[in-house]
Amino acid sequence: MSLNSVNIMGNLTRDPESKSTPSGKSVCKMSIANNRVYVKNGEKVTEVSYFDIDVWGVVADNCAKYLKKGSGIIVEGRLRQDRWEKDGKTQSRVTITANNIHFLPKRTDDGGAAQRSRSENDMSAPSQSVDDIAWEE
């Protein structure tokens, strides 16, 4: 038995890159930054981690259409490890293959959440909208 599940929230580090496979399936590649803030020896420390994300199908189309560098998202998915040989050495990279992407509300200059139209909140189905996420103000 095994379990491979990840949920992570962060901001896009670059604009999403959308492509179509030879079979016509959409894939969108993104990268997010995730911050961990903690106190060490009385000082606040921020640790930043970066993750590559692959999204497929209708959700990929919506990500390419509505997201841009700096957009906040929550990713639900699984980890995938790619391995290859280069110069006689085995290389590897872990990426997140997303099942769902939740768009976070845009922030205004005063720190509040800006209003979005219903179409910007929708993903591939009405149940995948930002309205389904409980937010603390």
SELODREN-86103 format. One record per residue (C-alpha): residue number from 1; x negated, y negated, z negated. Coordinates in nm, 2 decimals. Layout:
nr:NUM&east:X&north:Y&up:Z
...
***
This chain:
nr:1&east:0.00&north:0.00&up:0.00
nr:2&east:-0.12&north:-0.35&up:0.07
nr:3&east:0.00&north:-0.71&up:0.06
nr:4&east:-0.12&north:-0.99&up:0.28
nr:5&east:0.07&north:-1.32&up:0.21
nr:6&east:-0.04&north:-1.68&up:0.18
nr:7&east:0.14&north:-2.01&up:0.10
nr:8&east:-0.06&north:-2.32&up:0.13
nr:9&east:0.01&north:-2.69&up:0.15
nr:10&east:-0.22&north:-2.95&up:0.31
nr:11&east:-0.27&north:-3.22&up:0.57
nr:12&east:-0.37&north:-3.16&up:0.94
nr:13&east:-0.73&north:-3.25&up:1.00
nr:14&east:-0.67&north:-3.30&up:1.38
nr:15&east:-0.39&north:-3.31&up:1.63
nr:16&east:-0.24&north:-2.96&up:1.70
nr:17&east:-0.37&north:-2.79&up:2.02
nr:18&east:-0.10&north:-2.61&up:2.21
nr:19&east:-0.15&north:-2.34&up:2.48
nr:20&east:0.04&north:-2.07&up:2.66
nr:21&east:-0.08&north:-1.72&up:2.69
nr:22&east:-0.08&north:-1.55&up:3.03
nr:23&east:0.25&north:-1.38&up:2.93
nr:24&east:0.40&north:-1.72&up:2.87
nr:25&east:0.41&north:-1.71&up:2.49
nr:26&east:0.32&north:-2.04&up:2.31
nr:27&east:0.04&north:-2.07&up:2.06
nr:28&east:-0.05&north:-2.37&up:1.86
nr:29&east:-0.39&north:-2.40&up:1.68
nr:30&east:-0.42&north:-2.63&up:1.38
nr:31&east:-0.65&north:-2.70&up:1.08
nr:32&east:-0.55&north:-2.82&up:0.74
nr:33&east:-0.73&north:-2.96&up:0.44
nr:34&east:-0.62&north:-2.85&up:0.10
nr:35&east:-0.73&north:-3.04&up:-0.22
nr:36&east:-0.79&north:-2.89&up:-0.56
nr:37&east:-0.83&north:-3.15&up:-0.83
nr:38&east:-0.96&north:-3.05&up:-1.18
nr:39&east:-1.16&north:-3.21&up:-1.47
nr:40&east:-1.52&north:-3.10&up:-1.54
nr:41&east:-1.72&north:-3.25&up:-1.82
nr:42&east:-1.45&north:-3.53&up:-1.86
nr:43&east:-1.47&north:-3.63&up:-1.49
nr:44&east:-1.21&north:-3.58&up:-1.22
nr:45&east:-1.34&north:-3.35&up:-0.94
nr:46&east:-1.18&north:-3.30&up:-0.60
nr:47&east:-1.26&north:-2.98&up:-0.41
nr:48&east:-1.16&north:-2.97&up:-0.05
nr:49&east:-1.11&north:-2.65&up:0.15
nr:50&east:-1.03&north:-2.63&up:0.52
nr:51&east:-0.82&north:-2.36&up:0.69
nr:52&east:-0.76&north:-2.27&up:1.06
nr:53&east:-0.40&north:-2.19&up:1.14
nr:54&east:-0.24&north:-2.01&up:1.44
nr:55&east:0.13&north:-2.05&up:1.50
nr:56&east:0.33&north:-1.87&up:1.77
nr:57&east:0.66&north:-1.90&up:1.96
nr:58&east:0.92&north:-2.16&up:1.90
nr:59&east:0.76&north:-2.28&up:1.58
nr:60&east:0.44&north:-2.34&up:1.77
nr:61&east:0.64&north:-2.56&up:2.02
nr:62&east:0.79&north:-2.76&up:1.74
nr:63&east:0.45&north:-2.81&up:1.57
nr:64&east:0.29&north:-2.94&up:1.89
nr:65&east:0.59&north:-3.17&up:1.95
nr:66&east:0.63&north:-3.33&up:1.60
nr:67&east:0.29&north:-3.29&up:1.41
nr:68&east:-0.02&north:-3.50&up:1.44
nr:69&east:-0.35&north:-3.55&up:1.25
nr:70&east:-0.26&north:-3.64&up:0.89
nr:71&east:0.08&north:-3.47&up:0.89
nr:72&east:0.16&north:-3.28&up:0.57
nr:73&east:0.28&north:-2.92&up:0.60
nr:74&east:0.35&north:-2.61&up:0.40
nr:75&east:0.23&north:-2.29&up:0.57
nr:76&east:0.38&north:-1.94&up:0.50
nr:77&east:0.19&north:-1.66&up:0.66
nr:78&east:-0.08&north:-1.40&up:0.64
nr:79&east:-0.46&north:-1.39&up:0.66
nr:80&east:-0.64&north:-1.25&up:0.96
nr:81&east:-1.01&north:-1.17&up:0.99
nr:82&east:-1.18&north:-1.19&up:1.33
nr:83&east:-1.51&north:-1.02&up:1.38
nr:84&east:-1.76&north:-1.04&up:1.67
nr:85&east:-2.13&north:-0.98&up:1.75
nr:86&east:-2.36&north:-1.27&up:1.82
nr:87&east:-2.74&north:-1.24&up:1.87
nr:88&east:-2.72&north:-0.89&up:1.71
nr:89&east:-2.55&north:-1.01&up:1.39
nr:90&east:-2.18&north:-0.96&up:1.30
nr:91&east:-1.99&north:-1.28&up:1.26
nr:92&east:-1.65&north:-1.33&up:1.10
nr:93&east:-1.39&north:-1.59&up:1.04
nr:94&east:-1.06&north:-1.58&up:0.84
nr:95&east:-0.76&north:-1.76&up:0.98
nr:96&east:-0.40&north:-1.80&up:0.87
nr:97&east:-0.13&north:-1.67&up:1.11
nr:98&east:0.18&north:-1.86&up:1.02
nr:99&east:0.53&north:-1.72&up:1.00
nr:100&east:0.69&north:-2.05&up:0.90
nr:101&east:0.58&north:-2.41&up:0.89
nr:102&east:0.76&north:-2.66&up:0.67
nr:103&east:0.71&north:-3.03&up:0.77
nr:104&east:0.66&north:-3.26&up:0.47
nr:105&east:0.82&north:-3.60&up:0.47
nr:106&east:0.61&north:-3.88&up:0.60
nr:107&east:0.48&north:-4.12&up:0.33
nr:108&east:0.53&north:-4.49&up:0.35
nr:109&east:0.26&north:-4.75&up:0.24
nr:110&east:0.43&north:-4.77&up:-0.10
nr:111&east:0.39&north:-4.40&up:-0.16
nr:112&east:0.76&north:-4.31&up:-0.10
nr:113&east:0.89&north:-4.06&up:0.15
nr:114&east:1.02&north:-4.22&up:0.47
nr:115&east:1.35&north:-4.11&up:0.62
nr:116&east:1.33&north:-3.86&up:0.92
nr:117&east:1.59&north:-3.78&up:1.17
nr:118&east:1.75&north:-3.44&up:1.14
nr:119&east:1.58&north:-3.32&up:1.46
nr:120&east:1.23&north:-3.40&up:1.31
nr:121&east:1.31&north:-3.19&up:1.00
nr:122&east:1.43&north:-2.89&up:1.20
nr:123&east:1.20&north:-2.60&up:1.29
nr:124&east:1.32&north:-2.30&up:1.48
nr:125&east:1.64&north:-2.26&up:1.28
nr:126&east:1.85&north:-2.49&up:1.05
nr:127&east:1.73&north:-2.28&up:0.75
nr:128&east:1.37&north:-2.39&up:0.81
nr:129&east:1.42&north:-2.76&up:0.75
nr:130&east:1.24&north:-2.98&up:0.50
nr:131&east:1.58&north:-3.01&up:0.32
nr:132&east:1.53&north:-2.66&up:0.19
nr:133&east:1.23&north:-2.76&up:-0.02
nr:134&east:1.27&north:-2.91&up:-0.37
nr:135&east:1.07&north:-3.24&up:-0.40
nr:136&east:0.97&north:-3.42&up:-0.71
nr:137&east:0.96&north:-3.80&up:-0.68
***
